[in-house]
Structure formats: C-alpha cells, structure tokens
Amino acid sequence: MIDKLIYIFVSLPAKLFNRLQDVFMLGIRLFVGWQFFKAGLLKLQAWDSTLFLFQYEYRVPLLSPNLAAILGTVGELLFPALLFIGLAGRLSALGLQAVNIMAVVAYAHVIFSEGFESSAADHYLWGLMLLAIMIYGPGRLSADYILGRLRGAAADV
C-alpha cells in the first residue's frame, strides 16, 4: 500500500515533470532573453534618446554615460542571442544578470519609488530566471548540449 502511494504521489509526478525540464529551460531562456533583446533593439533604434537617457536619467556608477549606453545595448543584444540558441548558456545568463543588476542600480530612484512596484518585480523575476539557467544550465535543447555530445563528452547542461 505504501509503495503504491509513493509511486502515485512521488515517482509518477517526478517522471512526468522530469520530461518537461528541457522544454521548460528553453521556455525560460526564450522568455527572459526576449525581455532584454527587445530593450536592446529599442535602444539601438532610438540611439539619440538612449544617449540622452544615459546622460541625464540613468545613474550608472563608474562608467561614462556613452560607455554605459554602448555596453548596456551590446549586453542586451548579445547575451539574449546566445541564450536563444543555448550557446555558453550559463555565462550568457551571468552576463544578462549583470545587465539586470546594473539596470536596477542605475534606475533605482525610479524602480523603487511608489507606483513602480511591478517594475521592480519584473527585475526580480528575470534575475530568478537567469539564476535558474546559471545553476541548472540551458538544458538539452541547447547548443551547449549538442556541442558537448559532438565532442563525445557528457554535456553538463
């Protein structure tokens, strides 16, 4: 009786949900990557506005506004592109995590003000998703996994 209950409530759900892990990680990579990629595209399309915002609105520490604009835009375009295909998945997630943290720091005076709670929550959610990719890897539906298999090594994704 107890074995049957363990199977129904533990083993069976584990079997079912384990089969979804790679699709789930792909979904996370695509979702969080898209959030940053579209922000990077917007910065690129309205470059004069981007420079203005980095000079007068965003408060990026240690970097000049122009360098911060360039690095932020490159990060928001490069790291998501890598995440989409799962290439250097963990490092790409780490890079986007840095972009995410810098965005929160640079715009903290707005994000943490009253009425912008959902904006802060978005950054927390994205940070958690990126942390999941960093810890668990991009999954088997990734270039990292395929390259590991081609090398004959056990891919640690």
FIRODREN-623145 format. One record per atom (N, C-alpha, C): residue number from 1; y, z, x; atom name; residue in one letter. Coordinates in steps of 0.2 Angstrom, whole numbers. Layout:
<pts>
  seq      v      w      u  atom  type
  NUM      Y      Z      X    CA     A
...
</pts>
This chain:
<pts>
  seq      v      w      u  atom  type
    1     -6      0      4     N     M
    1      0      0      0    CA     M
    1      6      0      4     C     M
    2      7      4      9     N     I
    2     12      5     14    CA     I
    2     13     -1     18     C     I
    3      8     -4     20     N     D
    3      8    -11     24    CA     D
    3     11    -16     19     C     D
    4      9    -16     13     N     K
    4     12    -22      8    CA     K
    4     19    -21      7     C     K
    5     22    -14      7     N     L
    5     29    -13      6    CA     L
    5     33    -15     12     C     L
    6     30    -13     18     N     I
    6     33    -15     24    CA     I
    6     34    -23     25     C     I
    7     29    -26     23     N     Y
    7     29    -33     23    CA     Y
    7     34    -36     18     C     Y
    8     34    -34     12     N     I
    8     39    -36      7    CA     I
    8     46    -34      9     C     I
    9     48    -28     11     N     F
    9     54    -26     12    CA     F
    9     57    -27     19     C     F
   10     52    -28     24     N     V
   10     55    -29     31    CA     V
   10     53    -35     34     C     V
   11     46    -37     34     N     S
   11     44    -43     38    CA     S
   11     46    -49     34     C     S
   12     45    -49     28     N     L
   12     46    -56     24    CA     L
   12     54    -57     25     C     L
   13     58    -52     23     N     P
   13     66    -54     24    CA     P
   13     67    -56     31     C     P
   14     64    -53     36     N     A
   14     66    -55     43    CA     A
   14     63    -62     45     C     A
   15     57    -64     42     N     K
   15     55    -71     43    CA     K
   15     60    -76     40     C     K
   16     62    -74     34     N     L
   16     67    -79     30    CA     L
   16     73    -79     34     C     L
   17     76    -74     35     N     F
   17     83    -74     38    CA     F
   17     83    -76     46     C     F
   18     78    -75     49     N     N
   18     77    -77     56    CA     N
   18     78    -85     57     C     N
   19     75    -88     52     N     R
   19     75    -95     51    CA     R
   19     82    -98     51     C     R
   20     87    -94     48     N     L
   20     94    -96     47    CA     L
   20     98    -95     53     C     L
   21     96    -91     58     N     Q
   21    100    -89     63    CA     Q
   21    104    -95     67     C     Q
   22    100   -100     68     N     D
   22    104   -106     72    CA     D
   22    109   -109     68     C     D
   23    107   -110     61     N     V
   23    112   -113     57    CA     V
   23    118   -109     56     C     V
   24    117   -102     55     N     F
   24    122    -98     55    CA     F
   24    127    -98     61     C     F
   25    124    -98     67     N     M
   25    128    -98     73    CA     M
   25    132   -105     73     C     M
   26    129   -110     71     N     L
   26    133   -117     71    CA     L
   26    138   -116     66     C     L
   27    137   -113     60     N     G
   27    142   -112     55    CA     G
   27    148   -108     58     C     G
   28    146   -103     61     N     I
   28    152    -98     64    CA     I
   28    156   -102     69     C     I
   29    152   -106     74     N     R
   29    156   -110     79    CA     R
   29    160   -115     76     C     R
   30    158   -118     70     N     L
   30    162   -123     67    CA     L
   30    168   -120     63     C     L
   31    167   -115     60     N     F
   31    172   -112     56    CA     F
   31    178   -109     61     C     F
   32    176   -105     65     N     V
   32    181   -102     70    CA     V
   32    184   -107     74     C     V
   33    180   -111     77     N     G
   33    183   -117     81    CA     G
   33    188   -121     77     C     G
   34    187   -122     71     N     W
   34    192   -126     67    CA     W
   34    198   -123     66     C     W
   35    198   -116     65     N     Q
   35    204   -112     64    CA     Q
   35    209   -113     70     C     Q
   36    206   -113     76     N     F
   36    210   -114     82    CA     F
   36    212   -121     83     C     F
   37    207   -125     82     N     F
   37    209   -133     83    CA     F
   37    214   -135     79     C     F
   38    214   -134     72     N     K
   38    220   -136     68    CA     K
   38    226   -133     70     C     K
   39    227   -127     73     N     A
   39    233   -124     75    CA     A
   39    235   -128     82     C     A
   40    230   -130     86     N     G
   40    232   -133     92    CA     G
   40    235   -140     90     C     G
   41    232   -144     85     N     L
   41    234   -150     83    CA     L
   41    241   -150     80     C     L
   42    243   -145     76     N     L
   42    249   -144     74    CA     L
   42    254   -143     79     C     L
   43    253   -139     84     N     K
   43    257   -138     90    CA     K
   43    258   -144     93     C     K
   44    253   -148     94     N     L
   44    254   -154     98    CA     L
   44    258   -159     94     C     L
   45    257   -160     87     N     Q
   45    261   -164     83    CA     Q
   45    268   -163     83     C     Q
   46    270   -156     83     N     A
   46    277   -154     82    CA     A
   46    279   -151     89     C     A
   47    278   -154     94     N     W
   47    279   -151    101    CA     W
   47    286   -148    102     C     W
   48    291   -151     99     N     D
   48    298   -148    100    CA     D
   48    298   -141     96     C     D
   49    295   -141     90     N     S
   49    295   -135     86    CA     S
   49    291   -130     90     C     S
   50    286   -132     93     N     T
   50    281   -127     97    CA     T
   50    285   -124    103     C     T
   51    289   -128    106     N     L
   51    293   -126    112    CA     L
   51    298   -121    109     C     L
   52    301   -122    104     N     F
   52    306   -118    101    CA     F
   52    303   -111     99     C     F
   53    297   -111     96     N     L
   53    294   -105     94    CA     L
   53    292   -101    100     C     L
   54    290   -104    105     N     F
   54    288   -100    111    CA     F
   54    294    -98    115     C     F
   55    299   -101    114     N     Q
   55    305    -98    117    CA     Q
   55    309    -93    113     C     Q
   56    309    -93    107     N     Y
   56    313    -89    103    CA     Y
   56    309    -84     98     C     Y
   57    303    -85     96     N     E
   57    299    -81     91    CA     E
   57    293    -78     94     C     E
   58    289    -81     98     N     Y
   58    283    -78    101    CA     Y
   58    285    -74    107     C     Y
   59    282    -69    108     N     R
   59    284    -64    114    CA     R
   59    278    -64    118     C     R
   60    276    -69    122     N     V
   60    271    -70    127    CA     V
   60    272    -66    133     C     V
   61    269    -61    135     N     P
   61    270    -57    141    CA     P
   61    268    -61    147     C     P
   62    272    -60    153     N     L
   62    270    -63    159    CA     L
   62    271    -70    160     C     L
   63    271    -74    155     N     L
   63    272    -82    156    CA     L
   63    278    -84    153     C     L
   64    280    -90    157     N     S
   64    286    -93    154    CA     S
   64    285    -96    147     C     S
   65    290    -97    143     N     P
   65    288   -100    136    CA     P
   65    285   -107    137     C     P
   66    287   -111    141     N     N
   66    284   -118    142    CA     N
   66    277   -117    144     C     N
   67    276   -113    149     N     L
   67    269   -112    152    CA     L
   67    264   -109    146     C     L
   68    267   -104    142     N     A
   68    263   -101    137    CA     A
   68    262   -107    132     C     A
   69    266   -111    130     N     A
   69    265   -116    125    CA     A
   69    260   -121    127     C     A
   70    260   -123    133     N     I
   70    255   -128    136    CA     I
   70    248   -125    136     C     I
   71    248   -119    139     N     L
   71    241   -115    139    CA     L
   71    238   -114    133     C     L
   72    243   -111    128     N     G
   72    240   -110    121    CA     G
   72    238   -116    118     C     G
   73    241   -121    118     N     T
   73    239   -128    115    CA     T
   73    233   -130    118     C     T
   74    233   -131    125     N     V
   74    226   -133    128    CA     V
   74    221   -129    126     C     V
   75    222   -122    126     N     G
   75    216   -117    124    CA     G
   75    214   -119    117     C     G
   76    219   -120    112     N     E
   76    217   -121    105    CA     E
   76    214   -128    104     C     E
   77    214   -132    109     N     L
   77    211   -139    108    CA     L
   77    204   -139    112     C     L
   78    204   -137    118     N     L
   78    199   -137    122    CA     L
   78    193   -133    120     C     L
   79    194   -126    120     N     F
   79    189   -122    118    CA     F
   79    185   -123    111     C     F
   80    189   -125    106     N     P
   80    185   -126    100    CA     P
   80    181   -133    101     C     P
   81    184   -138    104     N     A
   81    180   -144    105    CA     A
   81    173   -142    109     C     A
   82    173   -138    114     N     L
   82    167   -136    117    CA     L
   82    163   -132    112     C     L
   83    166   -127    108     N     L
   83    162   -124    103    CA     L
   83    158   -128     98     C     L
   84    162   -133     96     N     F
   84    159   -138     91    CA     F
   84    152   -140     93     C     F
   85    152   -142     99     N     I
   85    146   -145    102    CA     I
   85    141   -140    105     C     I
   86    144   -134    106     N     G
   86    140   -128    109    CA     G
   86    139   -129    117     C     G
   87    144   -132    120     N     L
   87    144   -133    127    CA     L
   87    148   -127    130     C     L
   88    144   -123    135     N     A
   88    147   -117    138    CA     A
   88    150   -113    132     C     A
   89    145   -112    127     N     G
   89    147   -108    121    CA     G
   89    150   -101    122     C     G
   90    146    -97    126     N     R
   90    149    -91    127    CA     R
   90    155    -91    131     C     R
   91    156    -95    136     N     L
   91    163    -95    139    CA     L
   91    168    -98    135     C     L
   92    167   -103    131     N     S
   92    171   -106    126    CA     S
   92    174   -100    121     C     S
   93    169    -96    119     N     A
   93    171    -91    114    CA     A
   93    175    -86    118     C     A
   94    174    -84    124     N     L
   94    178    -80    128    CA     L
   94    185    -82    129     C     L
   95    185    -89    130     N     G
   95    192    -92    131    CA     G
   95    196    -92    124     C     G
   96    193    -93    119     N     L
   96    196    -93    112    CA     L
   96    198    -85    111     C     L
   97    194    -81    113     N     Q
   97    195    -74    112    CA     Q
   97    202    -72    115     C     Q
   98    203    -74    121     N     A
   98    209    -73    125    CA     A
   98    215    -76    121     C     A
   99    214    -82    119     N     V
   99    219    -86    115    CA     V
   99    221    -81    109     C     V
  100    216    -79    105     N     N
  100    216    -75     99    CA     N
  100    220    -68    101     C     N
  101    218    -65    106     N     I
  101    222    -59    108    CA     I
  101    229    -60    110     C     I
  102    230    -66    113     N     M
  102    237    -67    115    CA     M
  102    241    -69    109     C     M
  103    238    -72    105     N     A
  103    242    -74     98    CA     A
  103    244    -67     95     C     A
  104    239    -63     94     N     V
  104    241    -56     91    CA     V
  104    246    -53     95     C     V
  105    246    -52    102     N     V
  105    251    -49    106    CA     V
  105    258    -52    105     C     V
  106    258    -59    105     N     A
  106    264    -62    105    CA     A
  106    268    -62     99     C     A
  107    264    -61     93     N     Y
  107    267    -62     87    CA     Y
  107    266    -55     83     C     Y
  108    264    -50     87     N     A
  108    263    -43     84    CA     A
  108    269    -41     79     C     A
  109    275    -42     81     N     H
  109    280    -40     77    CA     H
  109    280    -43     70     C     H
  110    277    -48     69     N     V
  110    276    -51     63    CA     V
  110    270    -49     59     C     V
  111    264    -50     63     N     I
  111    257    -49     61    CA     I
  111    256    -42     58     C     I
  112    259    -37     61     N     F
  112    258    -30     59    CA     F
  112    264    -28     55     C     F
  113    268    -32     53     N     S
  113    273    -30     48    CA     S
  113    271    -30     41     C     S
  114    274    -26     37     N     E
  114    272    -26     30    CA     E
  114    272    -33     26     C     E
  115    266    -34     23     N     G
  115    266    -40     19    CA     G
  115    262    -45     23     C     G
  116    260    -44     29     N     F
  116    256    -49     33    CA     F
  116    249    -46     35     C     F
  117    247    -42     31     N     E
  117    240    -38     32    CA     E
  117    235    -44     33     C     E
  118    235    -49     29     N     S
  118    230    -54     29    CA     S
  118    230    -58     35     C     S
  119    235    -59     38     N     S
  119    236    -62     44    CA     S
  119    232    -58     50     C     S
  120    234    -52     50     N     A
  120    230    -48     55    CA     A
  120    223    -48     54     C     A
  121    221    -48     47     N     A
  121    213    -48     45    CA     A
  121    210    -54     48     C     A
  122    214    -60     47     N     D
  122    211    -66     50    CA     D
  122    209    -66     57     C     D
  123    214    -63     61     N     H
  123    213    -62     68    CA     H
  123    207    -58     70     C     H
  124    206    -52     66     N     Y
  124    201    -48     67    CA     Y
  124    194    -51     66     C     Y
  125    194    -55     60     N     L
  125    188    -59     58    CA     L
  125    186    -64     64     C     L
  126    191    -68     66     N     W
  126    190    -73     71    CA     W
  126    187    -69     77     C     W
  127    190    -64     79     N     G
  127    188    -60     85    CA     G
  127    181    -58     84     C     G
  128    179    -56     79     N     L
  128    172    -53     77    CA     L
  128    167    -59     78     C     L
  129    169    -65     75     N     M
  129    165    -71     75    CA     M
  129    164    -73     83     C     M
  130    170    -73     86     N     L
  130    169    -75     93    CA     L
  130    165    -70     97     C     L
  131    166    -64     96     N     L
  131    162    -59     99    CA     L
  131    154    -60     98     C     L
  132    152    -62     92     N     A
  132    146    -63     90    CA     A
  132    143    -69     94     C     A
  133    147    -74     95     N     I
  133    145    -80     99    CA     I
  133    144    -78    106     C     I
  134    149    -74    109     N     M
  134    148    -71    116    CA     M
  134    142    -67    117     C     M
  135    140    -63    112     N     I
  135    134    -59    113    CA     I
  135    128    -62    111     C     I
  136    127    -66    106     N     Y
  136    121    -69    104    CA     Y
  136    120    -76    106     C     Y
  137    126    -79    109     N     G
  137    125    -86    111    CA     G
  137    126    -91    105     C     G
  138    127    -98    107     N     P
  138    129   -103    102    CA     P
  138    123   -105     98     C     P
  139    117   -103     99     N     G
  139    111   -104     95    CA     G
  139    107   -111     98     C     G
  140    102   -112     95     N     R
  140     98   -118     97    CA     R
  140    101   -125     95     C     R
  141    105   -125     90     N     L
  141    109   -131     88    CA     L
  141    115   -132     92     C     L
  142    114   -132     99     N     S
  142    120   -132    104    CA     S
  142    118   -136    110     C     S
  143    123   -139    113     N     A
  143    122   -142    119    CA     A
  143    119   -138    125     C     A
  144    121   -132    125     N     D
  144    118   -127    129    CA     D
  144    111   -126    129     C     D
  145    108   -126    123     N     Y
  145    101   -126    122    CA     Y
  145     98   -132    124     C     Y
  146    100   -138    122     N     I
  146     97   -144    124    CA     I
  146     97   -145    132     C     I
  147    103   -143    135     N     L
  147    103   -144    142    CA     L
  147     98   -139    146     C     L
  148     98   -133    143     N     G
  148     93   -129    146    CA     G
  148     85   -131    145     C     G
  149     84   -134    139     N     R
  149     77   -137    138    CA     R
  149     76   -143    143     C     R
  150     81   -147    144     N     L
  150     81   -153    148    CA     L
  150     79   -151    156     C     L
  151     82   -145    157     N     R
  151     81   -143    164    CA     R
  151     75   -140    165     C     R
  152     71   -138    159     N     G
  152     65   -135    159    CA     G
  152     65   -128    160     C     G
  153     71   -125    159     N     A
  153     72   -118    159    CA     A
  153     72   -115    152     C     A
  154     70   -109    152     N     A
  154     71   -106    145    CA     A
  154     78   -105    144     C     A
  155     81   -108    139     N     A
  155     88   -108    137    CA     A
  155     89   -101    134     C     A
  156     94    -98    137     N     D
  156     96    -91    135    CA     D
  156    102    -92    130     C     D
  157    101    -95    124     N     V
  157    106    -95    119    CA     V
  157    103    -92    113     C     V
</pts>
